[in-house]
Amino acid sequence: MTETQPKIELATFAGGCFWCIESAFDGIDGVLEAKSGYTGGGVENPSYQEVCSQTTGHLEAVQVKYNSEKISYKDLLNLFWPQIDPTDTGGQFADRGKSYQTAIFYHSEEQRQAAEASKKALGESQRFDAPIATRILPAQPFYPAEEYHQGYHKKNALHYSLYRKGSGREDFIQLHWPKSKPNLKEKLTQMQFHVTQENGTEPPFQNEFWDNHKEGLYVDIVSGEPLFSSLDKFDSGCGWPSFTKPLAENNILEKTDLSHHMSRTEVRSRGADSHLGHVFNDGPTPEGLRYCINSAALRFIPKENLEREGYGEYLRLFKS
């Protein structure tokens, strides 16, 4: 008996800054790839600078490769709409001009019909006072953006978070789509949710990474922001992953934790605000710190997979 091949399809969405649209599809079950790029213009293989000049006619867009047997095109549309202001004809939030306008580029007649129906339903919902301006257009040649734009929300998590907030997108989404935030209970395991969202603690010596000795990065399980390196990991004997320092000070927050009748310093990720663990002053010299982190708050990316998963800039850490 032979296995049936998955049905792979493409979907293309323009919603202003492609960093923000790409992040909405990244990690969704059934989505195989979300790639930032340019489409809808008249110049072959344009550069970011050319598109930003508003002279090529391209829109910043994201092309999604998905398994339609796991996630439907309608589901993708429902992910797309809550990321944008569909009434804005001149751009998106702080980004103005044609290259930041919104559009849905359909790849089949079925997609066109689904997009039209979805747009009509959104207009009739009276969620917005103004008409829905997002255009529905036939798919055109798609040109992937430069590598530094791919996975930007993970590779530069702090800057991305600040941009998303500063541009006005985050506040708009919270105001108009208060129930559109990802359902982390569906995305995370019960333990991952308990640790990151409920400030929980997993059992010592019974977690994924306490004795992991492979080279690579540890990133936030929710957002993918890089947090710790295997180069700073050590065996503390406590039964949880322990590190002498974070990968980047700006990627974490430290807060006073007075729970359980103790005074401790809690460690949280800055971008996703995930609870990670605690930091103690009983680590090895010279820093003398022990970042005691829950495995459930982390995803480990082996050194050999860094480039493929968008963390190629960190490969230099592992070159002797």
N, C-alpha and C positions, 0 to 999 in steps of 0.2 A: 504494500500500500504506500503510495507516494504522498508526501505532504504537499498541500496546495500552497502556491506562492502568494504572499500577501499582496493586496491590491494597493499599489503605491500611486498617489496622485499629488498634484501641486495645487497650491492656493496662494494668491498674491494679494497683499494688503498694503496700502499706503495710509499712514496715520500721523504724519509729521515726523519728528525725529525717530529714525529707525531703531535706535538703541531701545527705546521704550516699547515699541511694538514687538521687537525680537524677544524681549524679556517676558512678554505675556505668554508666548508660546513655548519657551524653553522649559523642558522638563515635563511637559504635559504628556500623559500616556497616549500613545498612538502617533505622536509627532516625532518623526525621525530626524528632522533637521529644520531649523529656522535660520535663514541667512539674510543678512542686510544687504541692500543693493539699490540699484537705480533702474527705473523703467518708465515708459511713456514718452520718451524723448526722441530726438532725431539724430543724435550723435552716437556712434558706436563706441562702446567701452569708455564712457566718460569718467573723469576723475572727480573726487569729492569737491575740489575747488571749482571745477567747471560747473557742476550741478548747483553748488551754492551761489554761483554768479547769476543764476536764474536765466541763463541764455540757451541752455540745451533742451529745455522743455521736460526734463526728467523729474520724477517725483522720488523722494526717498521712500523705499518700500521694503517689505520683508516677504521673501518667498518661503513658504512652508511646504516641506515634503512630509506627507502623512500617510498612514495606513488607514484607508477608509473603512476597513473592517473593524477597526478599533475605535476610531473617532470619526464622526460624520462632518461633512462640510457645514452643516447647520451649527454643530457644536463650535466649529472654528469661528463662524460669524458671531456667535454668542460670546466668544472670547474677545473678538476684535472690537465690537461696538463700545464696551465699557472702558476702552483705553483712550478714547478720543472725544473731542467736541465735534459732533457730526453736523453742527449748524454753522460752523466757521468756514467761510468761503475764501479767506485770505491767508490761511496757514493754520498753525496749531500753537496756541498759547503764546509764548515769547518768540517763537520762530515764525517769521512772516515770509510770504512769497509763494510762488507757484510750487516750488520744490517741496514745500511742507503741506500742501493741500492733501485732503483725504480722498481715497478712491478704493474701490474693490475691483480687481482685475480678474475676470472670470476666464476659466480654461475650458469650459464646456457649456452647452446649452442648459444642462441641469444646474450647473453652478450659477449661471445667469438668472435662472428662474428663482433659485433659492435666495440669491442676493436681493433680487427685486422684492420678493415676498418679505424678507427680513427687514428691508428698508421701509416698506409700506407699514409693517406692523409697528416698527419703532416710531414712525410718524403719527400713527393713530393712537399710540400709548399716551400721548400728551406729556411725556417726560420732559420735553423741551417746548418753549414758547415759539421758537423760530422753526422754519421748515428744515428738514434733513437735507443737507447740501452735498453729502458724500456721493460722488459719481460712481456709476457702475459701468465699467469699460471692458472691452475685449483684451485679453492678455497680449502683451507686447514683449519684445526681447528684454530679458532681465540680465543686468550686468552686476555681478557681485561687487560689493564695496571693498575697499582696501582692508587688509587683514586686521589692522588695529581697530577697525570698527566692529569686527565680528566678536560676539560675546562680550561686548564692552561692559555690560552690566555686571559681569563676573570679574573681568580682568581689572576694572577700575571701579570697584563697587562704591567707594566713598564718593568719588567725583560724580558718578552716575546718580547716586542717591541725592546729592546736593543739587544737581542739575534738575532732576525730576521734580524736586520740591520747589526750587527757585523759579522754574519756568511757569509754574502755576498748574501743571498737569495733575499733580498729586491732590491738591486741594479741590480741583474741579471734579475729579473722580470720586472723592469722598463725599462731595456735595450732591452730585447727580446720580451716582451709582453706589449708594451706601452698602448694598448687599453684593457688590461685584468683586470683592476681595476673594482671592483664591481660598477654597475650602481646605485648610491645612489638615483637617482630620481625614480627608480623602487622600491627600498627597503623602502624609507621613504615617509611619507605623504608630501604634498606640504609645510605645515607649518614647519615640522621637517627639511626638506631640506633648507628652507629659513633661519631658525634660525641657524642651525649648519654649513651650507656651505656658506651662504651669509651674515653672521653676523646680522641676522634679530632679531626682537623683537616681541613676540606675545602679544595680547591684555591683559591688566591686568584684573583679576577677571573672565576671560573667557578662562581659561586654566585648564588642567587636575589636577594639584597637588597643586594649591595655598592654598586649604583648606583641603588637605588630612591629616588625623590625625592617620593613621595606622602606626604600627611599621614595619620597614623594611629598605632596602637599595635603594638608587637611583643610577642607573648606566648609563653610556653613551649609548644613543640610537643607536649609530653607532657601537661601539666596545664592549660594555658590561663591560668596566672597571669600578670598583666601585668608586663612587665619593663622595656621601654624605650619612649620616645616619639620620633616623627619630629622633634619640636621640638629634641631634643638630639642628633640625628644629624648628622654632618659627613663631608666627604670627606677622609680621611686619606691616600689614595693607597696604602694597604696591600693593597687588594683584598678586604677583608672589611668588613661593616657596622661602623661606628665611632660611638660615642656618648660624650658628655662626662660623662654621669652616668646612673645607673639611674632608672627612674620612681619607685621607692620603695626606700630603703635596706634596709628589712626584707624585701624580696622576693628578695634575693640573699645569697649567702655568698661570702666571699673566703678562699682557702686557699693556703698556700705550696706551690708546685709545683717539685720538684727534678728532674723528668724531663729527659731529653735533655741532661744535663750542664749545665743552666741553673738559675738561681734566678728563678722568676717567681711572679706572683700569679694564681692560677686564679680564675675567676668561675663560680659554680654557682647554680642556682635553689634557693631555700629549700624550697619545697613539694614539687617533684618530684625534687630533687637531681640535676637534669640538668647535665652539663658544658656550659657556654656558650662559654667562651673565656678570655681573660686581660685584665687591666687593666695599663696602662703609664703611666709618668709623662712622656709626651712629647706630651700633648694640648694643645689651645689654652687660653689664659688665659680666665678667672681660675683655674679649678680645676686646669688642667694635666694632666687625666687623659684617657686614651683607652681606652675599653672596647671591645676588639677581639673581636667576637662572630661565631660561625659562623652563617651563614644557616640551616643545617640544624637548628639548635636552636630556631629561631623560626617563628612563624606571624604574618603581617602582617594586621592588620584595618584597612581604610581608614576614614577619619573618618566617611564616610557610612554605614558598616555598624555602627558602635559600638553604637547603641541596639538594633538588631535582634539583635545577638549577645550582649547582656547586659552591655555595658561603657558604658552610657549615662552613668554618673557621670563619665567622663573627657572627655565632649564639651566641658566647660567649659574644658579646656586649649587648645582650638582656636578659642575665640571671642575675637576681638580687642576 
